[in-house]
Amino acid sequence: MLRRVRLARQLKFHQAILEATDQCLSADPKVYLMGLGAPDPKGIFGTTLGLGTKYGGRRVMDMPASENAMTGIAIGSALTGMRPIMTHQRVDFALLALDQLINNAAKWRYMFGGRMKVPLVVRLIMGRGWGQGPQHSQSLESIFAHIPGLKVVMPSTPHDAKGLLIAAVEDDNPVIFLEHRWLHGTFGQVPQPPYRVRIGKARTARPGRDVTIAAASYATLEALHAAKILAEQKISAEVIDMRSLRPLDAPHLLASVRKTGRLIAIDNGWRAFGFAAEIVALASEAAFHELKCPPRRISPPETPTPTSWALSNRYYPGVKNIVDEALSMLGRPKRRWPRQNHIPQDKPDPSFTGPF
């Protein structure tokens, strides 16, 4: 007797964010959405499509290019019981609101002994792409993760994007929700009912025994691709998707490092004082004697982001760098790679579509 195989439900990353936002708006009248372009026909890379029509202008609002003032309004409304979701089409634009985020949102609960809440979600779209250059292509997660009082999440899959966004909206603390724009077109399994992914909990994206590769957001896809190439050379790489930068899941990471004895940390942003630096410092302090060799960091060079694809081809690290570092740590010769300098790298790898 033949049985029908029920295929798992698949959504794209941007659809998962849209569905999470829709479900939060539907479930709680205190939730509202505002952002530059939120009600527009393109809906911020598809993540807010149709919400303005469905919920009206009182709950889905466009906003002027006054980031600091509007963030103050969002914080004030959160203090009075609302649960705002604020969106920025570029993480760079949020720099204009750092005073509000750092001096108000992050500190209010502490200053009032836990009696005040700031249930605010700030969605920030980050990452390189399409020649946007030094002022529109930055990955600034380390700035926000440095601040006590802010929670910082960076999903890499549609499943985690939906679950983490719902968890963030329901959290009583301000949450910075970072989306790499190259993830919006990826797809994967996403349940239809509302669900939560715990903030501050990492996941093992691929088990392994020889080397730990720690990453977040789009860098997780690079790490998974590198792990497949390494497997062809009989090297078993364990990929840890950190998912949250603050709080950071130290026990999960350290368990992997103690098992493999080797660590590569991939940073979406710059090397100095960044995410990878924190990962390496954590492993060095807590698992020094289990390390078989010095841990490595992979990140872009310490210069502003170039606009020209001819320069960006030499600027961004990727799969090649991860594979070569792992081979070096294990005493293997570097892999021979075909020359691809004539192919623009300032766009997503076509193989990184999913499912993830």
N, C-alpha and C positions, 0 to 999 in steps of 0.2 A: 504494500500500500504506500503510495507516494504521499509525502507530506509537503505542504507548502512552506518554503523557507521565508520567514518574515525578515525583510531587509531592514537594517537599522536606519533610523531617520538621519538624514544628512542635511546640514545647514552650512552656509558660508559664515565666516567669522563676523562679517558686518551684519548678517541676518541674525546671528545669535545675540549680538548686542542690541539690535532692534527689538527682538522678541523679549529679552530681559527687561528692557526699558518699558515696553508696552505692558508687560505683566506687573511691573512695579507700579506704574501709573494706574492700572486697573484695580490693583489690590488695596491701594492706600491713597485716599484723597489728599493726604499731606505731601505726597511726592509731586514735584513739578520739574520741568526741564527748561533750561534756557541756555542759549548760546548763539554766537554769531553764525547765522545760516541754518539754525535748527529747523525752522519751518520751510526752508527752501526746497525746490523740486528735486535737487540732488541729495538733500538730506544728510550732509556731512559724511560723504563716502557711503551713503546708503544706510547709515546707522540710525537715522531719525525719520525715515520716509513714512509719510502718511500720518504721523503722530499728531501734527498740528490740526489736520482735518478731523481726526477722531476725537481729540480731547479739547480742542479749542484754544484760543489765544491766551486764556487765563492760566493754562497749565503747560503749554508748549510755546515758549516765547523766543523771538529773536532778541538780540541785544545790541546796543551800540558798541563801537570800538572804544570802550571805557572800562578796560579790564579790572583796574584796581577798584573803581567805584562799584561796579557790578558784583565783584567778589564780596565787597563789604555788605551789599544788599543781601546776597545769598547767605552770608554768615549770620547776619541779623535775623533773617527769616528762620534759619536753623535753630537759633537760640530761642525763638518763640514757638518752636514745635513743628515747623515745616521740615521736609526732607528734600532739599534741592539737589538736582543733578545739573552741574554746570559743564558745558562742553567748550573746548577750544580746538580749532582746526589745526593748530600748530602748538607744540609745547613751548615754542619760543615766545608766543604771545602771553603766556602765563607769567613771564618774567616781570611784566608790568604790574602783576598782582602779588608779588612776593611779600610785600609788607603785610598785606591782609592775611595771606596764608601762613606766614611764619610767626608774625607777632600777635595775630588774633586767633585764627582758626586752631592753630596747633597748641596754643597756650591757655585758652579760655578755661578748659576743664580743670587743668592743673591749678590755675590761679584761684579757682573757686572751690577747691577741695573736692572735686568730682561731682558737685551739685549741678553744674551746668553742662549741657551737651551741645556738640556741634555736629549733627549728623549730615555732613556735606560730602558729596562725591564730586570730584573735579576730573573730568575726562580730558586727557591730553594726548593728542596724536603726535607721534614722534617718528624719527628715523629719516634715513636718506631717501633720495629718489628724484629722478626727472630733472636733474640740474638745478635744484632749488638753492644750492649754495650755502654760504656760511651762516645766514640768518634764518633759514627755514628748514634745515636738515639735521638739527642737533638732537642728541640723545642726552637729556639732562636729568635722568632719574636720580643720579647721585646727589644732586642739590636737595631734592625733596627727602630722600632716604636719610640724609644727615640730620634731619630735624626731629627731635623727640616730640611726640604728640601727633605726628602725621603717620598714617599708614600708607604704604606704597605697594601697589600690585602691578604685575606685568604678565598677563596671560599670553600663552603661545598657541592655544588651540581654541576652536569655537566652543567646545564643551566648557573649558575653564573661563572663557570670556563671559558666557552667560552666568555660570555659577558664581564667579567672583563679583560680577556686577550686582547681582541680586544681594549677595552677602554684604557688599559695600553700602548699598542703599539702606539696608536694615541695620547697619552698624551705627552706634551712637558717637563715633569719632570721625574726624575728617579723613577721607580716603582719596589718595591720588591714584587714578586709574589710567595707566599708560598703555596706549595701543600703537604698535608699529604699523604704519600705513601699508606695508607690504604683506601684512597678515590678513587684511580685509577680504581678499579674494580666496583665501585658503578655505578648505571645507573639512568637516568631520562629523562624528556622531554627536547629536544634541537632543536630549529628551525634551518632549514638548511641555510637560508640567514644570512649574517653577521648582528649582532646587538651588542649593547653596554649595559652593566650594569654600572650604575653611580658609580664611585669610591667615597667612603665616605658616602654611603647610606646603612643603615642597613635594614633588613626585618624582619617582624614577621613571623617566621616559623610555629608557632602554637599559636592561640589566647588563652588567659586565664584570670582569674580574681583574683586568690588567691596568686600567687607567680610568680615573673619574674625570668627566668633562662637565663642569658646572656652567649653566647658562640661564638666560631668561629671555622671554619675548622672541623676536625673530632669530636671535642667536641660537635658540634651542633647535630650530630647523637646520641651521648650519651644522650644529653638533651631531644631530641624527644622521645627516648625510655623510659627515666625516666618519661616523661610527660604522656605517655600512662599508665604506671603502677600506677602513682598517680591518674589518672582519674578513675581507678578501685576502688579507695578509696575515691571517690567524692572530689578530690582536683584538681582544675583547674589551670594548670601551663601554663604560657605564655612563649614561647621560642623565644628569640630574637637572630637572627643570625647577628652578627655585620658586617661580610663580610670585612670591612676595619678597620684596627687599626689606621692608620693615612691617611687621616683625620678620626676621630671618630665621629659617628653620635650621638652626645649627645642628641639632641631633641627627637629622636626616643626612645632611651633608657629611658630617664627621663619620657616621657609620659607613658611608661609601668610601671615604678616604682611607679609613682604617682597613677596609677590605682590600682595596686595590694598591695602596701605598704610593699612588701617583695622582697628581691633580693638575688639571688645566682649567683655568677660569677664563671665560670669554666675556668681554665687555662690549656692550653696544656703544658706550661712550669712551671717553679718553682714559688713558692708563693711570695717570697720577690721581690719587685720592678717590678712586672710583669703586664701582661694584666689585670688579675683579680683585682690586687691592684688598677690600674687606674680606673676600672669600679666602684669599691666600693668607692674610693675617690670622684669620680664625683657625684655619687648618694648621698653620705653623705654631700657634700658641697652644692649641688643644690636642694636636695629634702629631707633634714633631717627631717623636720616636718611632712612629709607625710609617713615616715617609721614607721611601726608598731613594728619592732624589729630590732636588729643590722643585717646588711647584712653579708653574709657568702662568703668565698672563698673556692674553691675546687681545689687542685693542687697536683702534686707529691711531695714527701718529699724533703727536702733540702740536697740531696746527689746526686752524679753522678748516671747515669742510670746503673742498673745492667745488666749483660749479661745472667746469669742463669735464666731460666723461674721460678725456685722455688723462687727466690728472686723477679723477676718482678711481680709475682702473688700478692705480698704484696706491691708493689711499686706504681703501676698505679691506680689512682682512676677511678671510672666509674659510671655506672648506679646505683649501690647499694649506693654509697656515696651521689649521688644527691638526691635519694629518701629519704634516712635517714635524710639528712639535711632539706629537705622540711617538712617532718613529724615533726621533732623537732621544726621548726619555727612555726608550726601550733599547737603545743602542743599535737601531737599525738605520741603514742608509736612507736618505731622502728619496721620495718617489719622483720619477720623471714625469713632468707635466707638459702637456702641449701648450704652445704659445698661443695666447688669446688676447693679446694687447689690442688687437684691432676690433674686438667685440665690446661694445659698451656694457659695463658692469653696473651702471647706475639705474638698474631696473631689476625686478625680482627674477630669481632663477625660475625658468619655466617649469622645472620639475617640482618646485615647492608649492604644490597646489593642494595636496592632501590625498587621502585622509590622514589626519594627524590626531 
